[in-house]
Amino acid sequence: MKTINVVAAIIVSADRKIFATQRGYGDYKGWWEFPGGKIEEGESKEEALKREILEELACPISVERFFDSIEYDYPKFHLHMDCFLCSLEGKEPSLIEHMAAKWLSVSELDDVKWLEADLSIIDKLRREL
């Protein structure tokens, strides 16, 4: 099975809300996720994450620290996702590739239909935020 390596930003606001985006394309269109994407050759994970967020949301972020790695088998591929806690650097996100976005409190995390791989990070967020 093909493995896809990605990075994801868990963007946390000053009031401890978490930024979630709704996919606007592909097999999982309409599902919610932590934004991010693939690592290009020669990039560090942090560099890839900053680039992906600029491309997808047109806003700069600070990558604060590594949070967790996820391994998940989707029907067509295996996903390895490194997740990082991040913060916005001033500018609010703009939706370029996503259908919608929400700032969710920890108690609202179950209010959206998360991609299966992203679901596995939710419990850890509840414990640590």
DSSP file (Angstrom, degrees, kcal/mol; ACC not computed):
  #  RESIDUE AA STRUCTURE BP1 BP2  ACC     N-H-->O    O-->H-N    N-H-->O    O-->H-N    TCO  KAPPA ALPHA  PHI   PSI    X-CA   Y-CA   Z-CA
    1    1 A M              0   0    0      0, 0.0    76,-0.1     0, 0.0     2,-0.1   0.000 360.0 360.0 360.0 137.8    0.0    0.0    0.0
    2    2 A K        -     0   0    0     74,-0.4    76,-3.6     1,-0.0     2,-0.5  -0.419 360.0-142.9 -67.3 137.9    1.3    3.5   -0.9
    3    3 A T  E     -a   78   0A   0     74,-0.2     2,-0.5    -2,-0.1    76,-0.2  -0.903   9.7-161.9-105.2 132.0    2.3    5.7    2.1
    4    4 A I  E     -a   79   0A   0     74,-3.0    76,-2.8    -2,-0.5     2,-0.5  -0.962   6.3-154.0-112.4 125.6    1.6    9.4    2.0
    5    5 A N  E     +a   80   0A   0     -2,-0.5    34,-1.0    74,-0.2     2,-0.3  -0.883  25.7 161.8-101.8 123.2    3.6   11.6    4.4
    6    6 A V  E     -aB  81  38A   0     74,-2.7    76,-2.2    -2,-0.5     2,-0.3  -0.869  30.5-136.8-134.3 167.0    2.0   14.8    5.4
    7    7 A V  E     -aB  82  37A   0     30,-2.5    30,-1.7    -2,-0.3     2,-0.4  -0.933  17.8-160.3-121.4 150.4    2.1   17.5    8.1
    8    8 A A  E     -aB  83  36A   0     74,-2.3    76,-2.4    -2,-0.3     2,-0.6  -0.990  11.2-137.6-135.4 142.5   -0.9   19.1    9.8
    9    9 A A  E     -a   84   0A   0     26,-3.4     2,-1.0    -2,-0.4    76,-0.2  -0.871   4.6-163.0-101.1 121.0   -1.3   22.4   11.7
   10   10 A I  E     -a   85   0A   0     74,-3.1    76,-2.5    -2,-0.6     2,-0.6  -0.840  22.1-160.8 -96.8  93.3   -3.3   22.4   14.9
   11   11 A I  E     -a   86   0A   0     -2,-1.0     8,-2.4     8,-0.5     2,-0.5  -0.675   7.3-168.7 -85.3 120.5   -3.8   26.1   15.0
   12   12 A V  B     -D   18   0B   0     74,-2.7    76,-0.3    -2,-0.6     6,-0.2  -0.927   9.7-142.3-114.9 130.9   -4.7   27.3   18.5
   13   13 A S    >   -     0   0    0      4,-2.7     3,-2.0    -2,-0.5    73,-0.0  -0.317  32.9 -99.8 -83.9 170.6   -6.0   30.8   19.2
   14   14 A A  T 3  S+     0   0    0      1,-0.3    -1,-0.1     2,-0.1    -2,-0.0   0.807 126.2  53.7 -60.5 -30.0   -5.2   32.9   22.3
   15   15 A D  T 3  S-     0   0    0      2,-0.1    -1,-0.3     1,-0.0    -2,-0.0   0.160 123.8-105.6 -93.2  19.6   -8.6   31.9   23.8
   16   16 A R  S <  S+     0   0    0     -3,-2.0    90,-0.3     1,-0.2     2,-0.3   0.733  71.0 144.9  68.7  27.8   -7.7   28.2   23.2
   17   17 A K        -     0   0    0     88,-0.1    -4,-2.7    89,-0.1     2,-0.4  -0.700  42.8-133.2 -92.6 152.6  -10.0   27.6   20.2
   18   18 A I  E     -DE  12 104B   0     86,-3.3    86,-3.2    -2,-0.3     2,-0.5  -0.889  12.0-128.9-112.7 134.2   -8.8   25.2   17.5
   19   19 A F  E     - E   0 103B   0     -8,-2.4    -8,-0.5    -2,-0.4     2,-0.4  -0.702  28.2-177.4 -87.2 123.2   -9.0   26.0   13.8
   20   20 A A  E     - E   0 102B   0     82,-2.9    82,-2.3    -2,-0.5     2,-0.4  -0.930   8.6-156.3-120.3 144.3  -10.7   23.3   11.7
   21   21 A T  E     -FE  33 101B   0     12,-2.7    12,-2.7    -2,-0.4     2,-0.6  -0.926  12.3-134.5-122.7 147.8  -11.2   23.3    7.9
   22   22 A Q  E     -FE  32 100B   0     78,-3.0    77,-2.4    -2,-0.4    78,-0.7  -0.883  31.6-115.5-102.0 123.5  -13.7   21.5    5.7
   23   23 A R  E     - E   0  98B   0      8,-3.0     7,-2.6    -2,-0.6    75,-0.2  -0.271  23.4-168.6 -60.2 136.9  -12.2   19.9    2.6
   24   24 A G        +     0   0    0     73,-0.8     2,-0.3     5,-0.2    -1,-0.1   0.198  65.1  34.0-109.6  14.6  -13.4   21.3   -0.7
   25   25 A Y  S    S+     0   0    0      3,-0.1     3,-0.3     0, 0.0     5,-0.1  -0.971  85.2  28.5-158.5 164.8  -12.1   18.6   -3.0
   26   26 A G  S >  S-     0   0    0     -2,-0.3     3,-1.6     1,-0.2     0, 0.0  -0.034  99.7 -37.9  78.4-173.0  -11.3   14.9   -3.4
   27   27 A D  T 3  S+     0   0    0      1,-0.3    -1,-0.2     0, 0.0     0, 0.0   0.765 137.5  46.4 -60.5 -27.7  -12.8   11.7   -2.1
   28   28 A Y  T >  S+     0   0    0     -3,-0.3     3,-2.1     3,-0.1    -5,-0.3  -0.015  76.9 155.4-109.0  29.6  -13.3   13.2    1.3
   29   29 A K  T <   +     0   0    0     -3,-1.6    -5,-0.2     1,-0.3     3,-0.1  -0.323  68.2  25.7 -55.8 134.0  -14.9   16.5    0.2
   30   30 A G  T 3  S+     0   0    0     -7,-2.6    -1,-0.3     1,-0.4    83,-0.2   0.187  94.5 116.0  94.9 -16.3  -17.0   17.9    3.0
   31   31 A W    <   -     0   0    0     -3,-2.1    -8,-3.0    -9,-0.1    -1,-0.4  -0.495  65.2-117.6 -82.7 158.1  -15.1   16.2    5.8
   32   32 A W  E     +Fg  22 114B   0     81,-2.9    83,-2.6   -10,-0.2     2,-0.3  -0.688  39.2 160.4-100.1 150.2  -13.2   18.3    8.4
   33   33 A E  E     -F   21   0B   0    -12,-2.7   -12,-2.7    -2,-0.3    80,-0.0  -0.950  46.7 -94.6-154.4 168.1   -9.5   18.3    9.0
   34   34 A F        -     0   0    0     -2,-0.3   -24,-0.1   -14,-0.2   -14,-0.1  -0.851  58.1-111.1 -86.1 130.2   -6.5   20.0   10.5
   35   35 A P        +     0   0    0      0, 0.0   -26,-3.4     0, 0.0     2,-0.3  -0.219  67.7  93.8 -67.2 154.6   -5.0   22.0    7.5
   36   36 A G  E     -B    8   0A   0    -28,-0.3     2,-0.3    16,-0.2   -28,-0.2  -0.982  41.9-159.9 160.6-154.9   -1.7   21.0    6.0
   37   37 A G  E     -B    7   0A   0    -30,-1.7   -30,-2.5    -2,-0.3    15,-0.1  -0.989  35.8 -22.3 171.6-163.9   -0.3   18.9    3.2
   38   38 A K  E     -B    6   0A   0     -2,-0.3     2,-0.5   -32,-0.2   -32,-0.2  -0.316  52.0-121.0 -76.3 151.3    2.6   17.0    1.7
   39   39 A I        -     0   0    0    -34,-1.0     2,-0.2    -2,-0.1   -34,-0.1  -0.798  27.3-141.0 -90.6 127.5    6.2   17.6    2.4
   40   40 A E    >   -     0   0    0     -2,-0.5     3,-2.2     4,-0.2     8,-0.1  -0.555  35.9 -79.9 -87.4 156.2    8.2   18.5   -0.7
   41   41 A E  T 3  S+     0   0    0      1,-0.3    -1,-0.1    -2,-0.2     3,-0.1  -0.267 117.3  17.3 -55.6 132.9   11.7   17.2   -1.3
   42   42 A G  T 3  S+     0   0    0      1,-0.3     2,-0.3    -3,-0.1    -1,-0.3   0.340  98.9 118.5  87.9  -6.3   14.3   19.2    0.6
   43   43 A E    <   -     0   0    0     -3,-2.2    -1,-0.3     4,-0.0     2,-0.2  -0.664  60.4-131.5 -92.3 146.7   11.8   20.8    3.1
   44   44 A S     >  -     0   0    0     -2,-0.3     4,-2.4    -3,-0.1     5,-0.2  -0.493  33.4-107.1 -79.0 165.8   11.8   20.3    6.8
   45   45 A K  H  > S+     0   0    0      1,-0.2     4,-2.2     2,-0.2     5,-0.1   0.904 122.1  50.0 -61.2 -40.9    8.4   19.4    8.3
   46   46 A E  H  > S+     0   0    0      2,-0.2     4,-2.3     1,-0.2    -1,-0.2   0.904 110.4  49.1 -66.4 -40.9    8.1   22.9    9.7
   47   47 A E  H  > S+     0   0    0      1,-0.2     4,-2.3     2,-0.2    -2,-0.2   0.911 111.2  50.4 -63.6 -41.9    8.9   24.5    6.4
   48   48 A A  H  X S+     0   0    0     -4,-2.4     4,-2.9     1,-0.2    -2,-0.2   0.904 110.1  50.5 -62.3 -41.4    6.4   22.3    4.6
   49   49 A L  H  X S+     0   0    0     -4,-2.2     4,-2.3     2,-0.2     5,-0.2   0.925 110.6  47.7 -65.1 -45.2    3.7   23.2    7.1
   50   50 A K  H  X S+     0   0    0     -4,-2.3     4,-2.0     2,-0.2    -1,-0.2   0.917 114.7  47.4 -61.4 -42.8    4.3   27.0    6.8
   51   51 A R  H  X S+     0   0    0     -4,-2.3     4,-2.5     2,-0.2    -2,-0.2   0.937 111.9  49.4 -63.9 -47.5    4.3   26.7    3.0
   52   52 A E  H  X S+     0   0    0     -4,-2.9     4,-2.8     1,-0.2     5,-0.3   0.898 111.1  48.9 -61.1 -41.5    1.1   24.6    2.9
   53   53 A I  H  X>S+     0   0    0     -4,-2.3     4,-2.8     2,-0.2     6,-0.7   0.895 111.0  50.3 -68.2 -38.4   -0.8   27.0    5.3
   54   54 A L  H  X5S+     0   0    0     -4,-2.0     4,-1.3    -5,-0.2    -2,-0.2   0.918 115.1  44.4 -61.6 -42.4    0.3   30.0    3.2
   55   55 A E  H  <5S+     0   0    0     -4,-2.5    -2,-0.2     1,-0.2    -1,-0.2   0.898 123.8  33.6 -68.7 -41.2   -0.9   28.2    0.0
   56   56 A E  H  <5S+     0   0    0     -4,-2.8    40,-1.6    -5,-0.2    41,-0.9   0.800 137.1  16.9 -87.0 -31.0   -4.2   27.0    1.5
   57   57 A L  H  <5S-     0   0    0     -4,-2.8    37,-2.8    -5,-0.3    -3,-0.2   0.397  88.3-130.1-128.0  -0.7   -5.2   29.8    3.9
   58   58 A A  S  <<S+     0   0    0     -4,-1.3    -4,-0.2    -5,-0.5    -3,-0.1   0.824  71.3 108.9  53.2  37.6   -3.0   32.8    2.8
   59   59 A C        -     0   0    0     -6,-0.7    -2,-0.2    -9,-0.1     2,-0.2  -1.000  67.4-121.1-142.6 142.1   -1.8   33.4    6.3
   60   60 A P        -     0   0    0      0, 0.0    29,-2.3     0, 0.0     2,-0.3  -0.516  30.0-165.7 -78.8 149.2    1.6   33.0    8.0
   61   61 A I  E     -C   88   0A   0     27,-0.2     2,-0.5    -2,-0.2    27,-0.2  -0.910  19.7-131.1-129.1 159.1    1.8   30.7   11.1
   62   62 A S  E     -C   87   0A   0     25,-2.9    25,-2.0    -2,-0.3     2,-0.8  -0.947  20.9-139.6-103.3 130.3    4.3   30.1   13.9
   63   63 A V  E     -C   86   0A   0     -2,-0.5    23,-0.2    23,-0.2     3,-0.1  -0.828  23.8-179.5 -90.4 111.1    5.1   26.4   14.4
   64   64 A E  E     -     0   0A   0     21,-2.1     2,-0.3    -2,-0.8    22,-0.2   0.960  52.2 -34.5 -79.8 -54.5    5.2   26.1   18.2
   65   65 A R  E     -C   85   0A   0     20,-1.4    20,-2.7     0, 0.0    -1,-0.3  -0.988  62.3 -84.9-166.4 157.2    6.0   22.5   18.8
   66   66 A F  E     +C   84   0A   0     -2,-0.3    18,-0.3    18,-0.2     3,-0.1  -0.439  38.3 179.2 -63.6 140.4    5.5   18.9   17.6
   67   67 A F  E     -     0   0A   0     16,-3.3     2,-0.3     1,-0.4    17,-0.2   0.776  50.6 -38.3-113.0 -49.3    2.3   17.4   19.0
   68   68 A D  E     -C   83   0A   0     15,-1.4    15,-3.4     2,-0.0     2,-0.4  -0.976  43.0-121.2-171.6 160.3    1.8   13.8   17.7
   69   69 A S  E     -C   82   0A   0     -2,-0.3     2,-0.4    13,-0.2    13,-0.2  -0.930  24.7-157.1-112.4 142.0    2.3   11.5   14.8
   70   70 A I  E     -C   81   0A   0     11,-2.8    11,-2.6    -2,-0.4     2,-0.5  -0.955   8.1-166.9-120.3 136.3   -0.7    9.6   13.3
   71   71 A E  E     +C   80   0A   0     -2,-0.4     2,-0.4     9,-0.2     9,-0.2  -0.994  21.4 165.4-117.5 126.2   -0.6    6.4   11.3
   72   72 A Y  E     -C   79   0A   0      7,-2.3     7,-3.5    -2,-0.5     2,-0.8  -0.989  31.3-140.7-147.3 134.8   -3.8    5.5    9.6
   73   73 A D  E     -C   78   0A   0     -2,-0.4     5,-0.2     5,-0.2   -70,-0.0  -0.842  20.3-174.3 -97.1 108.0   -4.8    3.1    6.8
   74   74 A Y        -     0   0    0      3,-2.4     3,-0.3    -2,-0.8    -2,-0.0  -0.520  44.0 -98.8 -85.1 165.7   -7.4    4.6    4.4
   75   75 A P  S    S+     0   0    0      0, 0.0     3,-0.1     0, 0.0    -1,-0.1   0.840 120.6  30.2 -56.9 -34.5   -8.7    2.2    1.7
   76   76 A K  S    S+     0   0    0      1,-0.2   -74,-0.4   -75,-0.1     2,-0.3   0.545 127.9   8.2-105.1  -9.0   -6.4    3.5   -1.0
   77   77 A F        -     0   0    0     -3,-0.3    -3,-2.4   -76,-0.1     2,-0.5  -0.989  66.1-110.4-163.2 162.5   -3.2    4.5    1.0
   78   78 A H  E     -aC   3  73A   0    -76,-3.6   -74,-3.0    -2,-0.3     2,-0.5  -0.903  34.3-148.2-100.5 131.7   -1.5    4.6    4.3
   79   79 A L  E     -aC   4  72A   0     -7,-3.5    -7,-2.3    -2,-0.5     2,-0.5  -0.874  15.3-173.1-105.0 129.6   -1.2    8.0    5.9
   80   80 A H  E     -aC   5  71A   0    -76,-2.8   -74,-2.7    -2,-0.5     2,-0.5  -0.987  17.3-178.4-113.9 118.1    1.7    9.1    8.1
   81   81 A M  E     -aC   6  70A   0    -11,-2.6   -11,-2.8    -2,-0.5     2,-0.6  -0.969  18.1-159.1-126.3 121.3    0.8   12.6    9.6
   82   82 A D  E     -aC   7  69A   0    -76,-2.2   -74,-2.3    -2,-0.5     2,-0.4  -0.879  18.1-155.8 -96.2 123.7    3.0   14.7   11.8
   83   83 A C  E     -aC   8  68A   0    -15,-3.4   -16,-3.3    -2,-0.6   -15,-1.4  -0.827   9.5-170.0-106.6 137.5    0.9   17.2   13.8
   84   84 A F  E     -aC   9  66A   0    -76,-2.4   -74,-3.1    -2,-0.4     2,-0.4  -0.971  25.3-122.6-127.3 139.2    2.2   20.5   15.2
   85   85 A L  E     +aC  10  65A   0    -20,-2.7   -21,-2.1    -2,-0.4   -20,-1.4  -0.677  45.2 173.3 -75.9 133.0    0.7   23.0   17.5
   86   86 A C  E     -aC  11  63A   0    -76,-2.5   -74,-2.7    -2,-0.4     2,-0.3  -0.869  23.9-151.1-137.9 166.2    0.7   26.4   15.7
   87   87 A S  E     - C   0  62A   0    -25,-2.0   -25,-2.9    -2,-0.3     2,-0.1  -0.970  29.1-103.5-137.1 156.1   -0.5   29.9   16.1
   88   88 A L  E     - C   0  61A   0     -2,-0.3     2,-0.5   -76,-0.3   -27,-0.2  -0.481  20.2-138.2 -74.7 148.1   -1.4   32.6   13.6
   89   89 A E        -     0   0    0    -29,-2.3     2,-1.2     2,-0.2    -1,-0.1  -0.506  65.9 -70.6-103.2  61.2    1.0   35.4   12.9
   90   90 A G  S    S+     0   0    0     -2,-0.5     2,-0.1     1,-0.1    -2,-0.1  -0.511 107.1  93.4  96.7 -67.7   -1.5   38.2   12.8
   91   91 A K  S    S-     0   0    0     -2,-1.2    -2,-0.2     1,-0.1    -1,-0.1  -0.382  72.5-123.8 -72.2 137.2   -3.5   37.7    9.7
   92   92 A E        -     0   0    0      1,-0.1    -1,-0.1    -2,-0.1    -3,-0.0  -0.487  37.9 -95.1 -74.2 148.3   -6.8   35.7    9.8
   93   93 A P        -     0   0    0      0, 0.0     2,-0.4     0, 0.0   -35,-0.2  -0.287  31.6-151.8 -64.4 147.8   -7.0   32.7    7.4
   94   94 A S        -     0   0    0    -37,-2.8     2,-0.7    -3,-0.1   -35,-0.1  -0.959  22.9-117.2-116.3 139.6   -8.7   33.1    4.0
   95   95 A L        +     0   0    0     -2,-0.4   -38,-0.2     1,-0.2   -39,-0.1  -0.682  50.0 148.4 -82.5 116.2  -10.4   30.0    2.4
   96   96 A I  S    S+     0   0    0    -40,-1.6    -1,-0.2    -2,-0.7   -39,-0.1   0.742  82.3  11.9-110.6 -47.1   -8.6   29.1   -0.8
   97   97 A E  S    S+     0   0    0    -41,-0.9   -73,-0.8   -72,-0.0     2,-0.2   0.517 113.5  81.9-109.9  -9.7   -9.0   25.3   -1.0
   98   98 A H  E     -E   23   0B   0    -42,-0.4   -75,-0.2   -75,-0.2     3,-0.1  -0.670  65.7-142.7-104.0 154.5  -11.5   24.7    1.7
   99   99 A M  E    S-     0   0B   0    -77,-2.4     2,-0.3    -2,-0.2   -76,-0.1   0.833  81.7 -13.5 -77.6 -35.9  -15.3   24.9    1.7
  100  100 A A  E     -E   22   0B   0    -78,-0.7   -78,-3.0     2,-0.0     2,-0.3  -0.959  56.8-153.9-159.0 168.2  -15.5   26.3    5.3
  101  101 A A  E     -E   21   0B   0     -2,-0.3     2,-0.3   -80,-0.2   -80,-0.2  -0.985   9.0-171.6-150.4 154.3  -13.6   26.8    8.5
  102  102 A K  E     -E   20   0B   0    -82,-2.3   -82,-2.9    -2,-0.3     2,-0.6  -0.995  25.1-132.3-146.2 148.1  -14.5   27.1   12.1
  103  103 A W  E     -E   19   0B   0     -2,-0.3     2,-0.4   -84,-0.2   -84,-0.2  -0.930  36.7-166.6 -95.5 120.7  -12.8   28.0   15.4
  104  104 A L  E     -E   18   0B   0    -86,-3.2   -86,-3.3    -2,-0.6     2,-0.1  -0.911  16.6-137.6-115.8 134.3  -13.9   25.2   17.8
  105  105 A S    >   -     0   0    0     -2,-0.4     3,-1.4   -88,-0.2     4,-0.4  -0.406  39.5-101.1 -74.4 165.8  -13.5   25.1   21.6
  106  106 A V  G >  S+     0   0    0    -90,-0.3     3,-1.1     1,-0.3     4,-0.2   0.877 126.0  53.8 -57.0 -37.8  -12.4   21.8   23.1
  107  107 A S  G 3  S+     0   0    0      1,-0.2     3,-0.3     2,-0.1    -1,-0.3   0.666 107.0  52.5 -72.7 -14.7  -16.0   21.1   24.0
  108  108 A E  G X  S+     0   0    0     -3,-1.4     3,-2.3     1,-0.2    -1,-0.2   0.387  75.4 102.7 -98.8   2.8  -17.1   21.7   20.4
  109  109 A L  G X  S+     0   0    0     -3,-1.1     3,-0.7    -4,-0.4    -1,-0.2   0.770  79.1  54.6 -61.0 -26.0  -14.7   19.3   18.7
  110  110 A D  G 3  S+     0   0    0     -3,-0.3    -1,-0.3     1,-0.2    -2,-0.1   0.433  85.1  87.1 -85.0   1.7  -17.4   16.7   18.2
  111  111 A D  G <  S+     0   0    0     -3,-2.3     2,-0.3     2,-0.1    -1,-0.2   0.573  86.1  54.7 -79.0  -8.6  -19.6   19.2   16.3
  112  112 A V  S <  S-     0   0    0     -3,-0.7     2,-1.1    -4,-0.2   -81,-0.1  -0.851  89.7-109.2-124.0 160.6  -18.0   18.5   12.9
  113  113 A K        -     0   0    0     -2,-0.3   -81,-2.9   -83,-0.2     2,-0.1  -0.747  43.3-160.1 -91.5  94.2  -17.4   15.3   10.9
  114  114 A W  B     -g   32   0B   0     -2,-1.1   -81,-0.2   -83,-0.2     2,-0.1  -0.381  24.2-102.1 -74.1 148.3  -13.6   14.8   11.2
  115  115 A L     >  -     0   0    0    -83,-2.6     4,-1.9     1,-0.1     3,-0.2  -0.405  40.2-110.9 -59.2 148.1  -11.5   12.7    8.8
  116  116 A E  H  > S+     0   0    0      1,-0.2     4,-0.9     2,-0.2     3,-0.1   0.888 116.3  50.3 -55.8 -44.6  -10.8    9.4   10.4
  117  117 A A  H >4 S+     0   0    0      1,-0.2     3,-0.6     2,-0.2     4,-0.3   0.896 110.4  50.2 -62.5 -39.8   -7.0   10.1   10.8
  118  118 A D  H >> S+     0   0    0      1,-0.2     3,-1.7    -3,-0.2     4,-0.7   0.818  98.6  68.2 -69.3 -29.7   -7.7   13.5   12.4
  119  119 A L  H >X S+     0   0    0     -4,-1.9     3,-1.1     1,-0.3     4,-0.7   0.850  89.2  64.3 -56.5 -34.9  -10.1   11.9   14.9
  120  120 A S  H << S+     0   0    0     -4,-0.9     4,-0.4    -3,-0.6    -1,-0.3   0.677 100.3  51.5 -68.3 -14.5   -7.3   10.1   16.6
  121  121 A I  H <> S+     0   0    0     -3,-1.7     4,-2.0    -4,-0.3    -1,-0.3   0.663  91.0  79.0 -91.3 -18.0   -5.8   13.4   17.6
  122  122 A I  H <X S+     0   0    0     -3,-1.1     4,-2.4    -4,-0.7     5,-0.2   0.900  89.9  51.2 -61.0 -45.5   -9.0   14.8   19.2
  123  123 A D  H  X S+     0   0    0     -4,-0.7     4,-1.8     1,-0.2    -1,-0.2   0.904 110.3  49.6 -61.1 -40.7   -8.7   12.8   22.5
  124  124 A K  H  > S+     0   0    0     -4,-0.4     4,-2.0     1,-0.2    -1,-0.2   0.889 109.0  53.0 -65.7 -37.9   -5.2   14.0   23.0
  125  125 A L  H  X S+     0   0    0     -4,-2.0     4,-2.3     1,-0.2    -2,-0.2   0.917 106.5  53.0 -60.9 -43.3   -6.2   17.6   22.4
  126  126 A R  H  < S+     0   0    0     -4,-2.4    -1,-0.2     1,-0.2    -2,-0.2   0.896 112.8  44.5 -58.7 -40.6   -9.0   17.3   25.0
  127  127 A R  H  < S+     0   0    0     -4,-1.8    -1,-0.2    -5,-0.2    -2,-0.2   0.835 121.8  36.0 -72.8 -32.9   -6.4   16.1   27.6
  128  128 A E  H  <        0   0    0     -4,-2.0    -2,-0.2     1,-0.1    -1,-0.2   0.608 360.0 360.0-104.2 -13.0   -3.8   18.6   26.8
  129  129 A L     <        0   0    0     -4,-2.3    -1,-0.1    -5,-0.2    -3,-0.1   0.446 360.0 360.0-104.8 360.0   -5.6   21.9   26.0
